[in-house]
C-alpha cells in the first residue's frame, strides 16, 4: 500500500466518522422532542374536552357567545373560553399542574365557522386550542360545536 492510498483511506474514514457523529449529535439533541409533543397534545386534548362539555348557550341568559365570565372557574358555556391564554397548564379550577409550567395554552372560538351545510353566525362554533411546548413548537387541536 502506498502513502497516497493510505492518506485517501484516512480521509474517507474521517468523512464517514464526521457524518456519523453529526447523526448521533442530532439524535441526542432531539431525544426529548416526542415527549414534549405528546405532553402538548395531552394538554390540548384536556382543554378541548373541558370546553366541549360546556353548554352551547349561556345558561344565565340563553345567548350564544355573551360576554365572558370573569374567571375560568365560572365559565359555563363554550364561548367563555374565547381568548383564554394561560402560561402553564392549569386544572379546571385554575390550579397550576406541576411540571407543565413551561407550556403556553391559547384558546380561540370562531362563532362564524361553517361545517358542511351549517353556516352563519352562532350556528357553528369552531374551537381551536393551541399549546406551545417549551422549545416553542405549537400543537393545535380543533373541534366544532353546533346547537343542531
ABEGO torsion letter per residue (X at the ends): XBAAAAAAAAAAAAAAAAAAAAAAAAAAAAAAAAAAAAAAAAAAAAAAAAAAABBABBAAAGBBGBBBBABAAABABAAAABGBBBBEBBBAAGBBBBGAAABBBBBBBBAABBBEABBEBGABBBBBBBBBBAAGBBBBBBBBBBAX
